[in-house]
Amino acid sequence: MPNVVLLIPIADVLDVTVTELLRGEKIDTQKNIDTKEVEELVVGSLDMAVRNSIHQHRKNWILAYLLCFLISITEIIMLVVSGNSIAEMKDDILLVTGLMLLFGAWFCFFAKDMLPTYYDANKINYVSQGIFRIHLVGLSFNNGNWMYICTILKIWTLATVVLYPLAGIIIINCLNIALWDILSKIFLIMILGGMVVSIYIIGKKYE
């Protein structure tokens, strides 16, 4: 099925109507075309285009996740090689990075890009998919803002996976671990606060 934006140009080049292009056959000009059939053809074409777009979108995020995963593992190995034990890191760097990798994996691999249609007809402030549940008071989820919210969550989780251990490497090795103990808590508050604020801003914009 050709991309939706190409239907009219292709039909013009082939000297056929868009309906004939979608049906794959010439239509008798004397024959009345069922409007329901035309609608099904158009909706099918749009649905195919949307599914292809979503598939490519998900593929790109999976590649981004795998890249961030490798970078974070490399950073943790660098921390260990530079003299930091696993026991010292397990309560901050390993915990935060591990949780963000877990949430990032869920959003990149398993989260549905579209919500059921009843979300569009009702004001619902939570989304539940499998073991995952997000509930934000004052924000209604629908198909107008859900994809943007998912994108924000993917960006924040993957950015944290890469930047949090990197900040640890710089501060621990260039300054001292005592300073990292203080700053790591501030960074964590900024990460979680920034994530929630970003979701509210983008969610309200497209609500």
C-alpha positions in Angstrom: 0.0 0.0 0.0 1.6 3.3 -1.0 2.0 6.1 1.5 -1.2 8.1 1.9 0.5 11.4 0.8 1.5 9.7 -2.5 -2.0 8.4 -3.5 -3.1 11.5 -5.5 0.2 11.9 -7.3 0.4 8.2 -8.2 -3.2 8.3 -9.4 -2.5 11.3 -11.6 0.5 9.7 -13.2 -1.4 6.5 -13.9 -4.4 8.4 -15.1 -6.8 6.7 -12.7 -8.9 7.8 -9.7 -7.6 7.3 -6.2 -10.5 4.8 -5.6 -9.3 2.8 -8.6 -5.8 2.9 -7.3 -6.9 1.5 -4.0 -9.1 -1.2 -5.5 -6.3 -2.2 -8.0 -8.8 -2.2 -10.9 -10.6 0.1 -13.3 -14.1 1.1 -12.3 -16.9 1.3 -14.8 -17.9 5.0 -15.0 -21.6 3.9 -15.4 -21.4 2.0 -12.1 -22.4 3.6 -8.9 -19.7 3.1 -6.3 -20.8 2.2 -2.8 -19.6 5.0 -0.4 -19.1 2.5 2.3 -16.7 0.5 0.1 -14.8 3.7 -0.7 -14.6 4.6 3.0 -13.2 1.1 3.8 -10.6 1.5 1.1 -9.5 4.9 2.4 -9.5 3.9 6.1 -7.6 0.7 5.2 -4.9 2.8 3.5 -4.7 5.2 6.4 -4.5 2.4 8.9 -1.7 0.7 6.9 0.2 4.0 6.8 -0.2 4.6 10.6 0.9 1.0 11.4 4.0 1.4 9.2 4.8 4.7 10.9 4.4 3.2 14.4 6.5 0.1 13.5 9.4 2.3 12.2 9.0 4.6 15.3 9.2 1.6 17.6 12.2 0.2 15.7 14.1 3.4 16.1 13.5 3.5 19.8 14.6 -0.1 20.3 17.9 0.8 18.6 18.2 3.8 20.8 17.6 1.7 23.9 20.2 -0.9 22.9 22.8 1.9 22.3 22.0 3.5 25.7 22.2 0.1 27.4 25.7 -0.5 26.0 26.9 2.9 26.9 25.6 2.6 30.5 27.2 -0.8 30.9 30.5 0.6 29.6 30.2 3.5 32.1 29.6 1.2 35.1 32.6 -1.0 34.0 34.7 2.2 33.9 33.6 3.0 37.5 34.6 -0.4 38.7 37.9 -0.3 36.9 38.7 3.1 38.4 38.4 1.5 41.9 34.8 1.8 42.9 33.2 -1.4 44.2 29.8 -2.7 43.3 28.8 -2.5 46.9 29.5 1.3 46.9 27.4 1.8 43.8 24.5 -0.5 44.4 22.4 2.0 46.4 22.6 4.9 43.9 24.2 4.5 40.5 23.3 0.8 40.0 19.8 1.2 41.5 18.9 4.3 39.5 20.4 3.0 36.2 18.8 -0.4 36.7 15.3 1.0 37.3 15.6 3.4 34.3 16.8 0.6 32.1 13.8 -1.4 33.3 11.3 1.4 32.6 13.0 2.3 29.4 12.8 -1.3 28.2 9.1 -1.4 28.9 8.4 1.9 27.0 10.6 1.0 24.1 9.6 -2.6 23.6 6.2 -3.2 25.1 4.2 0.0 25.7 1.3 0.4 23.2 1.5 3.5 21.1 -2.3 3.9 20.9 -4.9 3.9 23.6 -8.4 2.3 23.4 -10.9 4.6 21.8 -12.8 5.1 25.0 -9.9 7.2 26.3 -10.8 9.8 23.6 -14.5 9.9 24.6 -13.9 10.1 28.4 -11.6 12.0 30.8 -9.4 9.3 32.2 -6.3 10.2 34.3 -4.6 6.8 34.4 -3.2 4.3 31.9 -2.8 0.6 32.8 -1.0 -1.8 30.5 0.1 -5.1 32.0 2.2 -4.5 35.1 2.6 -0.8 34.2 0.3 1.8 35.5 0.6 5.6 35.3 -1.8 7.8 37.2 -1.6 11.6 37.1 -4.2 13.8 38.8 -5.4 16.6 36.7 -4.2 15.2 33.4 -6.5 13.2 31.0 -4.8 10.6 28.7 -6.0 10.2 25.2 -4.6 9.5 21.7 -3.9 13.1 21.2 -1.2 13.2 23.9 -0.3 9.6 24.7 2.3 9.2 22.0 4.0 12.5 23.1 3.9 11.4 26.7 5.5 8.0 25.8 8.2 9.9 23.8 9.0 12.1 26.9 9.2 9.1 29.1 11.6 7.3 26.7 13.8 10.4 26.4 14.0 10.9 30.2 14.7 7.2 31.0 17.3 6.8 28.3 19.0 10.1 29.0 19.2 9.2 32.7 20.7 5.7 31.8 23.5 7.5 30.0 24.0 10.7 32.0 23.6 9.6 35.6 26.5 7.1 35.5 28.5 9.6 33.5 28.0 12.3 36.2 29.1 9.7 38.7 32.3 9.0 36.8 33.2 12.7 36.5 32.4 13.6 40.1 33.8 10.6 41.9 37.0 10.4 39.9 37.7 14.2 39.5 36.4 15.4 42.8 35.4 13.0 45.6 32.8 10.4 46.5 31.5 12.4 49.4 30.4 15.1 47.0 28.7 12.5 44.8 26.8 11.3 47.8 25.2 14.7 48.2 24.8 15.6 44.5 23.4 12.2 43.5 20.3 12.9 45.6 19.9 16.3 44.1 20.3 14.8 40.6 17.6 12.2 41.4 15.1 14.8 42.5 15.8 16.9 39.4 15.4 13.8 37.2 12.1 12.7 38.7 10.7 16.2 39.1 11.7 17.1 35.5 10.1 14.0 34.2 6.7 14.7 35.9 6.7 18.4 34.9 7.5 17.5 31.3 4.7 15.0 31.2 2.2 17.5 32.6 3.3 20.2 30.1 3.2 18.1 27.0 0.1 16.2 28.2 -1.9 19.4 28.8 -0.7 20.9 25.5 -2.1 18.0 23.5 -4.9 17.0 25.8 
